[in-house]
Amino acid sequence: MTGEDGIHQPRLRFRDVMLRALLYGLAATPLVGVASLGVSDHHDRMTFLAVTGGFALVGGGVFAVFGLLLWTACGGDIRRCRDWRTITGQADSASVAAPVLVRLGVLALVLFPGALGLYHLVDGADYDSWIYGG
């Protein structure tokens, strides 16, 4: 439903943005596991998972904090991405960027423990016993 000012109603709620980001993060974790299968060397796979987890932690923290800062600065005027054409000034763009940054940040913060768990799973795998039977 669109309001008289062209903005889709109801406006975004913080809880809904967080829940969707959580689901996106849970869906992205198996994708990292599948992507790690494309790395053939054991140590390179561990490095890939460690770097992915590190970037997810740092990037997720930065995006989440900055998104929360913008969210509080916007007050109650939080808009969807499809409301981009309804902004009239420079300050209004923060009302569209805030939920995007919060969603990306939470997605990455959910991805971090998954990548860390995959790292420990790969680290604990004893490939020599699989290959040589010992």
Secondary structure, DSSP 8 states (H G I E B T S, - for coil): -B-TTS-BSS---HHHHHHHHHHHHHHHHHHHHHHHTT--SHHHHHHHHHHHHHHHHHHHHHHHHHHHHHHHHHTT----GGGGGG--STTTHHHHHHHHHHHHHHHHHHHHHHHHHHHHHHHH--HHHHHH--
